[in-house]
Amino acid sequence: MSLKDWFEQKQKLYDSIGDNVEELKVDLEDLHPKERQRLAVIAELTRRSQGLWERCDNCESMLYVKFLKQNLSVCEECGYHLQMNSTERIESLIDPETWIPIDEDMISEDILNFGDEESYEERLIKYQKQTGLAEAVQTGVGFMNEIPIALGVMDFKFMGGSMGSVVGEKITRLIELATQESLPLIIVCSSGGARMQEGTLSLMQMAKISSVLQIHQIQNRLLYISVLTYPTTGGVTASFGMLGDLIIAEPRAYIAFAGRRVIEQTLHEEIPEDFQFAEFLFDHGLLDLIIPRKLLKGALSELIQLYIAAPYKLNQPPNFHIVNQLHEYYESDKSIDSDNDTMNQSFD
């Protein structure tokens, strides 16, 4: 038995014992001392192993988190693409030390005083603490294989990547910046749709984003690439998710507007098992490409280079004023820090 198989077997044992102890609420005082000691050891081992291993959603293999992150959260056993958070996604696409975020301090407010099991405000604070993000999308500019781009990345771990007023405003401002600076635009979608806690205000974001995309794509003939990841649903699919000049998806990405059960009840018929997955949509012409995560950065940069080389697309040469200014500021900030370090060393 390999070390990996041994660990998987032990992990399943620890999980099952932990679940049983919790369900039965065993009174440890009634147990034999040796049994109490054994359960205590198992509980300690389980505690220490938390966060070190992750189970694949497809093949249920146990994956060592350190190696999984190095593999861009792709299962080494079956090739299944697990979810990535927005920071990991940015690191996988943008050249090191070139990412400059914009509007990162914008936060939502509970305008409707919405509350269910907990208030909207409490829910926002909880997810901000869990993810370290202010909202469900990160936007900014950076270089992808030395090509300047505007990039937005949604994060499903923040309230299911739901689109509220702030998410819509951040994406709108990103598109306007890309249009102003003639930058190619890429948005990585991962969302459950419009945010119900903001009611109609969240639905308005669909029209707002679509209108600025029309200016970016049609009036200025600038490139917009939409990357759909698992899952992309609801109002995001119904708006900017499907408006890309190129629509790209990851393998086995779940892409839908309404859920399977709703569709079947509406149509009164069964739909195919893979009806809402990337491969089915690609076969029926709704997607342009399906690209594995490891190849995505190279493929995107090549597509952008082809776009830049197309004469009919270039109404005017791209100007990267704001990108250059931001990077000049970034470089000067780094040089100031290094000078301060040198001065501190000399004083020491």
N, C-alpha and C positions, 0 to 999 in steps of 0.2 A: 504493500500500500504506500502510495506516495505521500509526502508531507501535506500536499494540498488536499488529497482525499481524506487524510486523517483529520485535518482541521475542519473540513466541511462536515464530517460525521460528528465531531465533537460540538461544532457550532449548532447543528440541528438538535443534538441532545440537550445542550444548555438552553436553547430556545424553548424546547418542549417542556423541560423541567420548570423553567421560569414561568411559562404560561400556566402550567398545572398548579404550581404553588400559589400563583396569584388568584386563579379561579377558585380553588378549594379553600383558600385562606387558612392554610395549615398553621396550627398553633405550635410554634417551635418548641415550646416548653414541654409538650407531650411527647416529643421525639427523643429517641436515644441520643446521647451525647455525640456518638460517632456520626449519626445521620445528620445532626445539626451542623457538625463540623464540615461534612461533605457538602451540604447545601450552601454553607457559607463560602466555601472555596469556589463552588460553581458560580455563585452570585458575583464574587470578586473577579473571576475570570471573564464573566460576561460583561461586567462593567468596564474592565480594561480593554476588551476587544471592540467596544462600541466606537464607531467612527473609523475603524481600521479596515473593515471589510464591508462590501456591498454586494447584494444579491442581484444578478441579472434578471430583469423583468421577463425575458423571453425564455432562456434555458435554465434559469434558477441556479446557475453556477455562482460560487462564492468568489468574488474578485477583490484582490488587495487594492485598496483605494489609491495608494501611491502609484502603483503600476497603471491603474485605471485612468488616473489623471494624465499620466504620460502618454497614454494611448487615446487621448481626447475623448474619454468616456465611451469608448467603443469596446464591447465585450470581446475578449480575445478568443473565446470559445466558439461563439456563434456569429460574431460580427454585428450584433444588435447595437443600435445607437441609443444609449441612455441619455437622459436629459442632462444638459449643461446649464449652469447659471450664466448670467449675462457677462460677468467679469471674465470667466473662463472662455467664453465665446470671443470676447474682444481680444484676449491674449492670443487666441488661436488664429485670428484674422489680421491683426494690426502688427506692424513691425515694432520691435521692442523700443520703448522710450519715445514713441512718437504719438501716443494717444493723448488728445486734449479734450476733456469732457466739456460740454456746454449745458447750461441750465440745470446743473446737478443739485441745486438747492431748492428747486420748486417742489412744494408739497401740497397735497390735497387738503380741502376743508370739508367739514360735514355741513354743507349748505342746507340740506333737507332735514337735518336732525334725524337721520335714519338709524333705526335700531331693531335688532332681532334678538338673538341670544346675547349679543354684546353690541355696544354702540359702534358706529362706523369709525368714530375717532379712536376708540380703544383698539379696534381691529387694525387700523393704520399703524398705530404705535407698535403693536405686537409684531407686525410684519417688518417694520423698519428695524426693530431690534434683531429679529431673526436673520434678515438678509443683509443688513448694513447699508441698504439702499433707501433713498427718499421716496422713490416711486417704482413702478413696474417696467420702466424702460430707461436705458442709458443711451444718451446721444452724444455725438462729438465728431471731431475730425481727426484724421491720422493718415499714415502711409501704409499701403498694402503693397508689398514688394516694390517700394519706392514710388508708388503711384498715390497721389493725394486723393482721398475720398471722404465723403460724409457718410457716417454709419450710425444706425440706430439698432439697438438690440433689446428685445423684450425679454423679461425674466418671469417665467411661469411660477417661480417660487414666491413671488410677491403677489398675493391674492389671485393666483391663477393667471398672472399676466393680464388681468382685466384692464380694459381701456376706459379710464375716467377722463375728466376734464384736463388734468395735468398731463397725463400720457398723451392725449390728443394735442395739447398745446406744445409739448416738447417735440413731438414728431413734426408738427406744422412748422415750428421755428427752424428745425433741422432742414426741412425741405426748402424753406425760404433762403436759408444760408447757402445751401447747395446751388440754388438757382442764381443767387447774387454772385457767387464765386465761380460759377460754371463747373461745379464739381460733380462727378458721378455719385449717385446716391444708392446706398444699399441698406435695406431694412430687413433684419432677421426677425421673423414673426414666431411667437410662441404664446398663445393666448386662449383663454376661454371665451373671449368676446367682450361685449360692452359691460361695464360695471353697474350692477343693478342698484347699488347704494346711491348712485347719482341720477337714476331715472333717465328722463329725456335728455338731460345735459350730456350724458355719456353717448347717447345715440347721435347727438349733433356733431360729435367728433368725426363720425364717418363722412359726413358731407364736407366738413371743413378741410379734412386731410385730402379728400378726393379733389377738391377745387384747387388747392395749391399744387397738387400733383399735375393737374391739367396744365397749369402755367409752366411747370418745370419740364414736362415731357412734350407737350404739343406746341406751345408758344416759343419755348427756347430750345427745343429739340435736344434736350439733355437726357442722359441715360438714368433709368431707375431699374434696379434689379431687386426683386422680391425673393427672399429665401424663406421657405416654409419648413418649420421643424415640428416635431411632435410635442404638443398638439397645437393646431391652428384652427380655431372654430369661431362661430358666431359672427359678430360685427366686424372683426378683423378680416376674416375670409371674405365677407360681403363688401369690403371697401378696399383699402390699400394693399391687402394681401394678394389680391388677384388683379391688380392694376399695373404690374410691372411690365416693362418692355421685354424683360426675360423673367419667367417665373421658374424658380429652381426649388427642388425639395430634397430633403435627405431621405435615404432608404427607409421604407416602412413608416414614414411620417403620417400621422393621422390628421387629415384635412377635411373639414366639414363645415356646413352652416348649422343645420339642425342635427339632433341626435338620431341614431338609427331607429329607435323605438317610435319617435315622432313621425319619421318619414313613413314607416311601415303602417302606422295607424291612419295616416293621411291618405296614402295610396291604396290601402287595403291589400297589400301584397308584400311578399318577402323580397328583400333585396340581397344581392350576393354578399358573401362573408367579407370580402376585401373591398367592398363598395367605396369606402371612404379612406382608403390608403393610397399612398403616393403612386404605387405601381399601376393601380387600376385607373387613376386619374390621368397618368401619363399615356397609357394605352388608348384612352378616349380623348386625347388632345387638350386636356386642361392644364398640363404642365409642359414646359419646354425641355427640362433636363432633370434627371435625378443624379445627384453627385454625392459620393461618400464623403464623410466629414474630413478625412485625412487629405483629400484632394481638393477640398473646397477653395482654400485660399489661392492655390495655383490656378485653378479654373477661373475664378472670379477675376484675377489680375489679367489673365489672357483675354478674357471677354472684354474687359475695359480697354485694353490695348487695341483690340480690333475696332472697338467703337471710336476711339480717338483717331485711328487711322482712316476712318470713313469720311471722305471729303464732304459728302452731302449733309453730314450731321453737324459740321462746324460752321455755324453762322459767324462766329468770331473766335479768335484764339482764347483758350481758357486762361483766366487770370486767377492766381492763387494768392491774392494780396493778404487776405485775412489769415490763411494757413501759414504763409511765410512770416507774417507779423507774430503770430502765436508761437511759432517755432523759434523765432529770433528771441522772443521774450523767454521762452523755455531754456534756450541755450545760455542766455545771459544770466538767468537765475542759477543755472548749474555752475557757471564760472564764478559767480559771487560766492556760492556755497564752498567751492573748492578753495577760493582765496581766503575765506574765513577759516577753513580747516588748516591752511598753511600758516596763517597768522597765529592760530591757537597753538599749533605745534611749535612755532618759533618761541612763543612766550613760555611754553612748557620747558 
